[in-house]
Amino acid sequence: MTALPLRTLVLSTLFLLDAYGAMAAEPISTTEQVVVPEVARRDIKLPRFPSRDFSIGVLAGTYSTQNFGASTVGGLRLGYHITEDFFVEGVVAQTKVSDASFRQVLPGGVFPDEQETLSYYNLSVGYNVLPGEVFLGGKRAKPFALYVLGGVGSTSFNQQRKATFNFGSGMRVYLTDRIALQIDARDHIFALDLLGKNQTTQNLELTFGLTTSF
């Protein structure tokens, strides 16, 4: 084998080094997409889930008018849940109040007729003190909330309309996703002039009702 001349070996080495440097200096494209997808995009319409922040329902129970005893009360309620803890609620209700016990002592009684209609409306703010669950039986748990509330309104009774404050507490149990059983205990405070003097009265109320959320 004939040995390569030194000059040829040096020139070959320089040529290889120059070619390698040119390859290393050439930039490599990182933006070139190798595979182009041919899938047609489609518009997706997101579903709208109901918030169920509003609630409407009926109530019935007993209303104890100071000095005149207890009677049946019935009405409607409309609520709006601001957050998981706070809510507002409006109530419209009425009851029949009798002065039969006074007629046994006072000729003609206190009212023009033996029975007078007492009606009221109020707007209250509530706070869920103990939200959680309650077990109905051994295996069923239902959403539950114990709350306190208070507000202002107006009471119409015996041709008098009086500003009314109310406060109390209650509980709400969701029997289904939308239907709830609600129990309220409240005190309605308003001034009344029926027995010869203007008197601040305490009128206790206990009601049960069903509400539906939407």
C-alpha positions in Angstrom: 0.0 0.0 0.0 1.3 3.4 -1.0 1.2 6.0 1.7 -0.6 9.2 0.9 1.6 12.2 0.6 1.5 14.5 3.7 0.2 17.4 1.6 -2.8 15.4 0.4 -3.6 14.2 3.9 -3.6 17.8 5.3 -5.8 19.1 2.4 -8.3 16.3 3.0 -8.5 17.0 6.7 -9.1 20.7 6.1 -11.9 19.9 3.6 -13.7 17.7 6.1 -13.4 20.2 8.9 -14.8 23.0 6.6 -17.7 20.8 5.6 -18.6 19.9 9.2 -18.4 23.6 10.2 -20.8 24.6 7.5 -23.3 21.9 8.6 -23.1 23.0 12.2 -23.6 26.7 11.3 -26.8 26.0 9.3 -29.9 26.8 11.5 -32.4 24.1 12.2 -36.0 25.2 11.7 -38.1 24.5 14.8 -41.3 26.0 13.3 -41.7 23.8 10.4 -44.7 21.5 11.0 -44.1 18.0 9.8 -47.7 16.8 9.8 -50.6 19.2 8.9 -53.9 18.1 10.5 -56.9 18.0 8.2 -59.6 17.7 10.8 -62.4 20.3 10.4 -63.1 22.2 13.6 -66.7 22.4 14.9 -68.3 25.0 17.1 -69.2 23.7 20.6 -72.2 25.2 22.4 -71.7 25.0 26.2 -74.7 23.8 28.1 -76.5 26.3 30.4 -77.2 24.9 33.9 -79.9 26.6 35.9 -78.6 28.5 38.9 -81.6 27.8 41.1 -80.9 30.9 43.1 -84.6 31.8 43.3 -87.2 30.0 45.4 -91.0 30.3 45.7 -93.3 28.5 48.1 -96.3 28.4 50.3 -96.5 28.5 54.1 -99.1 27.7 56.7 -99.1 27.6 60.5 -100.2 29.5 63.6 -100.0 33.2 64.4 -100.4 34.3 68.0 -101.7 37.9 68.1 -100.9 39.5 71.5 -104.1 39.8 73.7 -106.2 37.9 71.1 -104.8 34.4 71.0 -103.6 32.2 68.2 -105.1 31.6 64.8 -104.3 29.9 61.5 -102.1 31.8 59.1 -101.3 31.2 55.5 -99.2 32.9 52.8 -96.6 32.9 50.1 -92.8 33.4 50.2 -90.3 34.4 47.5 -86.5 34.1 48.1 -83.2 34.8 46.5 -80.0 33.1 47.5 -77.2 35.7 47.2 -74.4 33.3 48.2 -74.3 29.9 49.8 -74.6 31.6 53.2 -76.7 34.7 52.7 -80.2 35.0 51.3 -83.2 37.4 51.2 -86.8 36.5 51.5 -90.1 38.2 51.1 -93.3 37.0 52.7 -97.0 37.9 52.3 -99.5 36.3 54.6 -102.8 36.8 56.5 -104.8 35.4 59.4 -108.2 36.0 61.1 -108.2 37.4 64.6 -111.1 37.0 66.9 -112.2 39.1 69.9 -114.6 36.5 71.2 -113.0 36.5 74.7 -113.4 40.3 75.0 -117.1 40.1 74.0 -117.8 38.1 77.1 -116.8 41.1 79.2 -117.2 44.1 76.9 -120.5 44.7 75.2 -119.8 45.0 71.5 -116.2 43.7 71.9 -113.1 45.4 70.5 -113.6 45.0 66.8 -116.6 46.1 64.7 -117.1 42.4 63.8 -116.1 39.4 65.9 -113.3 38.6 63.4 -110.9 40.9 61.7 -108.3 40.2 59.1 -104.6 40.7 60.0 -102.3 40.8 56.9 -98.6 41.5 56.7 -95.7 41.6 54.3 -92.0 41.7 55.1 -88.6 41.5 53.6 -85.9 39.8 55.6 -82.2 38.9 55.3 -81.1 35.5 56.4 -77.8 33.7 57.2 -77.2 30.0 57.1 -75.6 29.3 60.4 -75.2 25.5 60.1 -75.3 24.3 56.5 -74.8 20.6 56.1 -76.7 17.3 55.8 -79.4 15.6 57.9 -79.9 11.8 57.8 -83.5 10.6 57.1 -83.3 7.0 58.2 -80.0 5.1 58.2 -79.0 5.5 54.6 -80.4 8.8 53.2 -78.7 12.1 53.7 -80.4 15.3 52.6 -79.0 18.9 52.3 -79.9 20.9 55.4 -79.5 24.4 56.7 -80.2 26.0 60.0 -80.6 29.8 59.6 -81.4 33.0 61.4 -83.1 36.0 59.8 -84.6 39.4 60.4 -86.2 42.2 58.5 -88.8 44.9 58.2 -92.3 45.2 56.8 -95.8 46.3 57.4 -98.9 44.9 59.3 -102.5 45.9 58.5 -105.0 45.2 61.3 -108.3 46.7 62.3 -107.9 49.6 59.9 -104.4 50.4 61.2 -101.2 49.9 59.2 -98.1 49.6 61.3 -94.4 49.3 60.6 -93.2 45.9 61.7 -89.9 44.3 62.6 -89.5 40.6 62.5 -86.7 38.2 63.6 -86.4 34.5 64.1 -84.8 31.3 63.0 -85.7 28.3 60.9 -84.5 25.2 59.1 -84.6 24.1 55.5 -84.4 20.5 54.3 -84.1 19.6 50.6 -86.3 16.6 49.9 -85.2 16.6 46.3 -82.9 18.7 44.1 -85.5 21.4 43.9 -88.2 20.9 46.6 -87.4 21.9 50.2 -89.3 21.7 53.5 -89.0 25.0 55.4 -89.9 25.6 59.1 -89.9 29.1 60.5 -90.3 30.6 64.0 -90.6 34.4 64.1 -91.6 37.3 66.3 -93.4 40.2 64.6 -93.1 43.4 66.6 -95.4 46.4 65.9 -97.2 49.0 67.9 -101.0 48.8 68.2 -103.7 51.0 69.7 -106.8 48.8 70.4 -107.3 48.7 74.2 -107.1 52.4 74.9 -103.3 52.9 74.7 -100.6 52.6 72.1 -98.8 49.3 72.9 -95.8 47.6 71.4 -96.9 44.0 70.8 -95.0 40.7 70.4 -96.7 38.4 67.9 -95.2 34.9 67.6 -95.6 32.8 64.5 -94.7 29.2 63.6 -95.1 28.1 60.0 -94.3 25.1 57.8 -94.1 25.2 54.1 -92.7 23.8 50.8 -90.5 25.8 48.4 -89.2 25.1 45.0 -86.0 26.4 43.5 -85.6 27.7 39.9 
